[in-house]
Amino acid sequence: MSNLDSRYRESFEKMAPVTVVGAGPAGLACAIVLARAGLAVIVREWHKTVGTRFHGDFQGLENWSDRQDVLDELRAAGIEPSFDCHPVRDGTAFDAWGEAYPVRGDRPFYYLVRRGGRGGSLDFGLLKQAIAAGAEVRFADRATAANGPTVLAIGPRTADAIAAGYVFETDRPDGNWIAFNNTLAPLGYAYLLIHRGHGTVASCMFTGFKHQAEHVERTVAYFRERAGLKMRDPRSFGGFANFRLPRTAVQGGHLVIGEQAGFQDALAGFGMRYALRSGILAARSLIEGIDYTALWRRELLPLLRTGASNRFIFNALGERGWRWALRGLSRSDTGERLRRLYRPSALTRLAYPLATWRYRVPLKDPSCDHADCGCVWCTHGVQEAAAHAS
């Protein structure tokens, strides 16, 4: 507690334990910061371990939406990158006609991390830090009521985008590939990530969920042809993301963080940085007595609004527009060009009213009707969301 102003110490001693509901990245980041500040913290997770939504698949912890490196942002909050993370500075992007565009940057676009409950994963690394900081983590503990100061971090409420594919072993050299092609991933992108003999290949689709299996198999065939994909021991996986423009991130008087609050990038579906940041902001709110709404509106709302505008523009451009954008991204530092996309501009401000008016239309998939639909949301997400609500 040596780093805290003395005026906080007495209030901390009198304060009831803070309950964090959910042990995802947002909840664990919040718990780490709270515990290291000297508060008593209880994390309640209804699953038996962390990362149960994931299966060892690679994901990207994005590093382009802010000039500060994301790992430095975490360190500044007292969270060490104790999980495996590989900086990605270059890769290959394909347009819908199969033309390849090299993308590269002076600093990492993102850090490749593994998700799930095993050693080395982002989830497991954060769990160990939370416990080491003094947080009490209770697994198989379903929270049905919130008493005392509580932070809610239970994940997505519905699916606005899904990712489905395979994790596998391979002899293929390391690499990163992405394809913008509606036959592979409607209104989204297909990707292949390989690092040290492990790989993830998937279709991230914003519509057409009912045809998930077809999109995945087309994606696998595509990367076999374009990137020499070879898989050993392929294991299927799937995930989902929820995007919203929240009016508030407070529910029943409790702070809401991560995907439960809608903190995701509507353009690319990258939300881990937003989730981690929201957990840190919620902890700061409780520690320093700062209004949480003021914090997240300053630190996250401009990004959320720009992401919504970018998604609207992306959908309107279509495949020919995406090809034009890829040409621009490949001509100079890709990370810097991506960073410009996330700064409010005259174009995004002009598009924002239209984006908010149609926000739910382009993101809500009518094929995902829970009737003879085998997409990852219908087979897993609906039950999980219902369990959280019960």
C-alpha positions as CSV (number, residue, x, y, z in Angstrom):
1,M,0.0,0.0,0.0
2,S,3.1,2.3,0.0
3,N,2.0,3.7,-3.4
4,L,-1.4,4.8,-2.1
5,D,-2.3,8.2,-0.7
6,S,-2.9,7.8,3.0
7,R,-6.4,9.1,2.7
8,Y,-7.4,5.9,0.8
9,R,-6.0,3.5,3.4
10,E,-8.7,4.0,6.0
11,S,-11.5,3.8,3.5
12,F,-10.0,0.6,2.1
13,E,-9.9,-1.0,5.5
14,K,-13.6,-0.3,6.0
15,M,-14.6,-1.2,2.5
16,A,-16.4,-4.5,1.9
17,P,-14.6,-6.9,-0.5
18,V,-15.1,-6.1,-4.1
19,T,-16.7,-8.9,-6.0
20,V,-15.7,-9.3,-9.7
21,V,-18.2,-11.6,-11.5
22,G,-16.4,-13.3,-14.4
23,A,-12.8,-14.4,-14.8
24,G,-12.1,-13.3,-18.4
25,P,-9.4,-10.8,-19.3
26,A,-11.5,-7.8,-18.2
27,G,-12.5,-9.3,-14.8
28,L,-8.9,-10.5,-14.1
29,A,-7.3,-7.2,-15.1
30,C,-9.7,-5.4,-12.7
31,A,-9.0,-7.9,-9.9
32,I,-5.2,-7.5,-10.4
33,V,-5.3,-3.8,-10.1
34,L,-7.7,-3.8,-7.2
35,A,-5.7,-6.4,-5.2
36,R,-2.4,-4.7,-5.8
37,A,-3.9,-1.5,-4.5
38,G,-4.7,-3.3,-1.2
39,L,-8.4,-4.0,-1.6
40,A,-9.9,-7.3,-0.8
41,V,-11.1,-8.9,-4.0
42,I,-13.3,-12.0,-4.7
43,V,-13.5,-13.2,-8.3
44,R,-16.5,-15.5,-9.0
45,E,-16.4,-17.6,-12.1
46,W,-19.2,-20.1,-12.9
47,H,-16.9,-22.3,-15.0
48,K,-14.4,-24.7,-13.5
49,T,-11.4,-22.8,-14.9
50,V,-10.5,-19.8,-17.0
51,G,-10.6,-19.6,-20.8
52,T,-13.3,-22.2,-21.3
53,R,-14.7,-20.4,-24.3
54,F,-11.4,-21.0,-26.1
55,H,-9.4,-23.9,-27.2
56,G,-5.8,-22.8,-27.4
57,D,-6.5,-20.7,-30.5
58,F,-4.3,-17.8,-31.4
59,Q,-5.8,-14.3,-31.2
60,G,-4.4,-10.8,-31.7
61,L,-4.0,-8.3,-28.9
62,E,-4.2,-5.2,-31.1
63,N,-1.6,-2.5,-30.9
64,W,-2.7,0.0,-33.5
65,S,-5.6,1.9,-31.9
66,D,-3.3,3.9,-29.6
67,R,0.2,5.3,-29.8
68,Q,1.1,3.7,-26.5
69,D,2.2,0.1,-26.9
70,V,-0.5,-2.1,-25.4
71,L,2.1,-4.0,-23.2
72,D,3.4,-0.7,-21.8
73,E,-0.3,0.3,-21.1
74,L,-0.7,-2.9,-19.1
75,R,2.6,-2.5,-17.2
76,A,1.7,1.1,-16.3
77,A,-1.4,-0.4,-14.6
78,G,0.6,-3.0,-12.7
79,I,-0.2,-5.9,-15.1
80,E,2.8,-7.8,-16.4
81,P,2.7,-9.6,-19.8
82,S,3.5,-12.9,-18.1
83,F,1.6,-14.8,-20.9
84,D,3.2,-15.8,-24.2
85,C,3.0,-12.9,-26.6
86,H,4.7,-12.7,-30.0
87,P,4.9,-9.3,-31.7
88,V,3.6,-9.3,-35.3
89,R,5.1,-6.6,-37.6
90,D,4.4,-8.1,-41.0
91,G,2.1,-10.4,-42.9
92,T,0.1,-10.9,-46.1
93,A,-3.4,-9.7,-47.0
94,F,-5.5,-11.0,-49.9
95,D,-8.3,-9.3,-51.7
96,A,-11.4,-11.0,-53.1
97,W,-9.6,-11.7,-56.4
98,G,-6.6,-13.4,-54.7
99,E,-4.1,-10.6,-55.1
100,A,-1.6,-10.5,-52.3
101,Y,-0.6,-7.3,-50.5
102,P,2.4,-7.3,-48.1
103,V,1.7,-5.4,-44.8
104,R,4.4,-4.3,-42.4
105,G,5.1,-1.8,-39.8
106,D,7.9,-0.4,-37.6
107,R,6.1,-1.5,-34.4
108,P,3.9,-4.5,-33.9
109,F,0.3,-4.3,-35.3
110,Y,-0.7,-6.7,-32.6
111,Y,0.7,-9.3,-30.3
112,L,-0.1,-13.0,-31.0
113,V,-1.5,-14.6,-27.8
114,R,-3.0,-17.9,-27.1
115,R,-6.4,-18.2,-25.4
116,G,-7.7,-20.9,-23.0
117,G,-6.9,-22.3,-19.6
118,R,-3.4,-23.8,-20.2
119,G,0.0,-22.5,-19.2
120,G,1.3,-19.7,-21.4
121,S,-2.2,-18.5,-22.4
122,L,-3.4,-14.9,-21.8
123,D,-6.2,-16.2,-19.5
124,F,-3.9,-18.4,-17.4
125,G,-1.2,-15.7,-17.1
126,L,-3.7,-13.2,-15.8
127,L,-5.2,-15.7,-13.4
128,K,-1.8,-16.4,-11.8
129,Q,-1.2,-12.7,-11.4
130,A,-4.6,-12.1,-9.8
131,I,-3.9,-14.9,-7.3
132,A,-0.4,-13.7,-6.6
133,A,-1.7,-10.2,-6.0
134,G,-4.0,-11.5,-3.3
135,A,-7.4,-11.9,-5.1
136,E,-9.5,-14.9,-4.1
137,V,-10.7,-16.7,-7.2
138,R,-13.7,-19.0,-6.8
139,F,-14.5,-21.4,-9.6
140,A,-17.7,-23.3,-10.2
141,D,-19.4,-20.4,-8.3
142,R,-22.4,-19.0,-10.1
143,A,-23.3,-15.5,-8.8
144,T,-27.1,-15.1,-8.6
145,A,-27.0,-11.9,-6.6
146,A,-24.6,-9.0,-6.2
147,N,-24.0,-7.7,-2.7
148,G,-21.6,-4.8,-1.9
149,P,-19.3,-3.3,-4.5
150,T,-19.5,-5.5,-7.6
151,V,-18.0,-5.4,-11.1
152,L,-19.8,-7.4,-13.8
153,A,-17.6,-9.0,-16.4
154,I,-19.6,-12.0,-17.7
155,G,-18.9,-11.7,-21.4
156,P,-21.0,-11.3,-24.6
157,R,-24.8,-11.1,-24.4
158,T,-25.4,-12.1,-28.0
159,A,-23.4,-12.7,-31.2
160,D,-22.9,-10.0,-33.8
161,A,-19.9,-11.8,-35.3
162,I,-18.6,-15.3,-35.0
163,A,-15.2,-17.0,-35.7
164,A,-15.0,-20.7,-36.5
165,G,-12.2,-22.9,-37.7
166,Y,-9.4,-25.2,-36.5
167,V,-6.4,-25.2,-34.2
168,F,-3.7,-27.5,-35.4
169,E,0.0,-28.5,-35.4
170,T,2.1,-27.9,-38.5
171,D,5.6,-28.0,-40.0
172,R,4.8,-24.8,-41.9
173,P,7.0,-21.8,-41.1
174,D,5.6,-18.9,-39.1
175,G,3.4,-16.5,-40.8
176,N,0.2,-14.4,-40.7
177,W,-2.3,-14.2,-43.5
178,I,-5.7,-12.5,-43.8
179,A,-8.2,-12.6,-46.7
180,F,-11.1,-10.2,-47.3
181,N,-13.5,-12.4,-49.4
182,N,-17.2,-12.7,-48.9
183,T,-17.2,-16.3,-50.0
184,L,-14.9,-17.2,-47.1
185,A,-16.1,-14.7,-44.5
186,P,-19.2,-12.6,-45.3
187,L,-18.6,-9.0,-44.3
188,G,-15.6,-10.1,-42.3
189,Y,-12.2,-11.8,-42.9
190,A,-10.6,-15.2,-43.0
191,Y,-7.2,-15.6,-41.3
192,L,-4.3,-18.1,-40.8
193,L,-1.9,-17.7,-37.9
194,I,1.1,-19.9,-37.5
195,H,3.8,-19.7,-34.7
196,R,6.3,-22.3,-33.6
197,G,4.5,-25.3,-35.1
198,H,1.1,-24.3,-33.8
199,G,-1.6,-22.7,-35.9
200,T,-5.1,-21.3,-36.1
201,V,-7.2,-21.0,-39.3
202,A,-10.7,-19.4,-39.1
203,S,-13.5,-17.5,-40.8
204,C,-14.6,-14.4,-38.9
205,M,-18.0,-13.7,-40.3
206,F,-20.5,-10.9,-39.6
207,T,-23.4,-12.6,-41.4
208,G,-24.2,-16.0,-42.9
209,F,-23.8,-17.8,-39.6
210,K,-26.0,-20.7,-40.7
211,H,-23.5,-21.5,-43.4
212,Q,-20.6,-21.5,-41.0
213,A,-19.3,-25.0,-41.9
214,E,-19.2,-24.1,-45.6
215,H,-17.3,-20.9,-44.9
216,V,-14.8,-22.7,-42.8
217,E,-14.1,-25.4,-45.3
218,R,-13.7,-22.8,-48.1
219,T,-11.3,-20.9,-45.8
220,V,-9.1,-24.0,-45.2
221,A,-9.0,-24.8,-49.0
222,Y,-8.2,-21.2,-49.8
223,F,-5.2,-21.1,-47.4
224,R,-4.0,-24.5,-48.6
225,E,-3.7,-23.0,-52.1
226,R,-2.5,-19.5,-51.2
227,A,-0.3,-20.1,-48.2
228,G,0.6,-23.8,-48.3
229,L,-1.5,-24.7,-45.2
230,K,-0.8,-28.1,-43.8
231,M,-2.6,-29.3,-40.7
232,R,-1.9,-32.1,-38.3
233,D,-4.3,-33.1,-35.6
234,P,-6.9,-30.3,-36.5
235,R,-9.4,-29.6,-33.7
236,S,-12.4,-27.4,-34.4
237,F,-13.1,-24.3,-32.3
238,G,-15.5,-21.4,-32.4
239,G,-16.1,-18.0,-30.7
240,F,-18.4,-15.0,-30.8
241,A,-18.3,-11.3,-30.3
242,N,-21.0,-8.8,-29.2
243,F,-20.8,-5.1,-30.3
244,R,-22.9,-2.3,-28.8
245,L,-22.8,1.4,-28.3
246,P,-23.6,1.5,-24.6
247,R,-25.5,4.4,-23.2
248,T,-24.2,3.3,-19.8
249,A,-21.8,0.8,-18.3
250,V,-23.6,0.6,-15.0
251,Q,-26.1,-2.1,-14.2
252,G,-28.1,-2.1,-11.0
253,G,-25.5,0.2,-9.5
254,H,-22.6,-2.1,-10.5
255,L,-19.8,-1.3,-12.9
256,V,-19.9,-3.3,-16.1
257,I,-16.8,-4.1,-18.1
258,G,-15.6,-6.0,-21.2
259,E,-18.0,-7.4,-23.7
260,Q,-20.9,-7.4,-21.3
261,A,-20.7,-3.6,-21.6
262,G,-20.3,-3.8,-25.4
263,F,-16.6,-2.8,-25.4
264,Q,-15.5,-4.2,-28.7
265,D,-14.2,-2.8,-32.0
266,A,-17.1,-3.1,-34.4
267,L,-14.8,-2.9,-37.4
268,A,-12.4,-5.8,-36.8
269,G,-13.9,-7.5,-33.8
270,F,-10.7,-7.0,-31.8
271,G,-11.8,-6.4,-28.2
272,M,-9.2,-7.7,-25.8
273,R,-7.5,-4.4,-25.4
274,Y,-10.8,-2.6,-24.8
275,A,-11.7,-5.4,-22.3
276,L,-8.4,-5.0,-20.4
277,R,-8.6,-1.3,-20.4
278,S,-12.2,-1.3,-19.1
279,G,-11.2,-3.6,-16.3
280,I,-8.4,-1.2,-15.3
281,L,-10.7,1.8,-15.5
282,A,-13.3,0.2,-13.3
283,A,-10.5,-0.6,-10.7
284,R,-9.3,3.0,-10.9
285,S,-12.8,4.2,-10.3
286,L,-13.1,2.2,-7.1
287,I,-9.6,3.0,-5.9
288,E,-9.5,6.7,-6.6
289,G,-13.2,7.5,-6.3
290,I,-13.4,8.7,-9.9
291,D,-16.7,8.4,-11.8
292,Y,-16.5,5.3,-13.9
293,T,-18.8,6.7,-16.6
294,A,-16.5,9.7,-17.1
295,L,-13.5,7.4,-17.4
296,W,-14.8,5.0,-20.0
297,R,-16.5,7.7,-22.0
298,R,-13.1,9.5,-22.2
299,E,-10.9,6.4,-22.8
300,L,-13.2,4.1,-24.8
301,L,-16.2,6.0,-26.3
302,P,-14.3,7.8,-29.1
303,L,-12.9,4.4,-30.2
304,L,-16.3,2.7,-30.1
305,R,-17.9,5.5,-32.1
306,T,-15.1,5.4,-34.7
307,G,-15.4,1.6,-34.8
308,A,-19.1,1.8,-35.5
309,S,-18.5,4.4,-38.3
310,N,-15.7,2.3,-39.8
311,R,-17.9,-0.8,-39.8
312,F,-20.7,1.1,-41.6
313,I,-18.1,2.4,-44.2
314,F,-16.6,-1.1,-44.5
315,N,-20.0,-2.7,-45.3
316,A,-20.8,0.1,-47.8
317,L,-17.5,-0.2,-49.7
318,G,-17.8,-3.9,-50.6
319,E,-15.1,-6.0,-52.0
320,R,-13.8,-3.5,-54.6
321,G,-13.5,-0.9,-51.9
322,W,-11.7,-3.3,-49.6
323,R,-9.2,-3.9,-52.5
324,W,-8.6,-0.2,-52.7
325,A,-8.1,0.0,-49.0
326,L,-5.6,-2.9,-49.0
327,R,-3.5,-1.2,-51.7
328,G,-3.3,1.9,-49.4
329,L,-2.4,-0.1,-46.3
330,S,0.4,-1.9,-48.2
331,R,2.1,1.2,-49.5
332,S,3.6,2.4,-46.2
333,D,3.7,1.6,-42.5
334,T,0.5,-0.4,-42.1
335,G,0.3,0.1,-38.3
336,E,0.4,3.9,-38.7
337,R,-2.3,3.8,-41.4
338,L,-4.5,1.6,-39.2
339,R,-4.0,4.0,-36.3
340,R,-5.3,6.8,-38.4
341,L,-8.5,4.8,-39.0
342,Y,-9.2,4.8,-35.3
343,R,-8.8,8.6,-34.9
344,P,-12.1,10.5,-35.3
345,S,-12.1,12.2,-38.7
346,A,-14.5,14.2,-40.9
347,L,-15.5,11.0,-42.7
348,T,-16.3,9.0,-39.5
349,R,-18.1,12.0,-37.9
350,L,-20.2,12.2,-41.1
351,A,-20.9,8.5,-41.1
352,Y,-21.6,8.2,-37.4
353,P,-25.3,9.3,-37.5
354,L,-26.0,6.8,-40.3
355,A,-23.9,4.1,-38.4
356,T,-26.0,4.5,-35.2
357,W,-29.2,4.5,-37.2
358,R,-28.3,1.2,-38.9
359,Y,-26.0,-0.1,-36.2
360,R,-28.0,-3.2,-35.5
361,V,-29.0,-3.9,-39.1
362,P,-25.6,-4.8,-40.6
363,L,-24.5,-6.6,-37.5
364,K,-27.5,-8.7,-36.7
365,D,-27.5,-11.9,-38.8
366,P,-31.0,-13.0,-39.8
367,S,-29.8,-16.6,-40.7
368,C,-28.9,-17.2,-37.0
369,D,-32.5,-18.0,-36.0
370,H,-31.8,-20.9,-33.7
371,A,-33.8,-23.2,-36.0
372,D,-31.7,-25.8,-37.7
373,C,-28.7,-23.5,-37.3
374,G,-25.4,-25.2,-36.2
375,C,-23.3,-22.0,-35.9
376,V,-21.1,-21.6,-32.8
377,W,-23.6,-19.1,-31.2
378,C,-26.6,-21.4,-31.6
379,T,-24.8,-24.5,-30.3
380,H,-22.9,-22.9,-27.4
381,G,-23.5,-19.2,-27.0
382,V,-27.3,-19.2,-26.5
383,Q,-27.0,-21.7,-23.6
384,E,-24.2,-19.8,-22.0
385,A,-26.0,-16.5,-22.2
386,A,-29.1,-18.1,-20.7
387,A,-27.0,-19.6,-17.9
388,H,-25.5,-16.2,-17.1
389,A,-28.9,-14.7,-17.0
390,S,-30.4,-17.3,-14.7
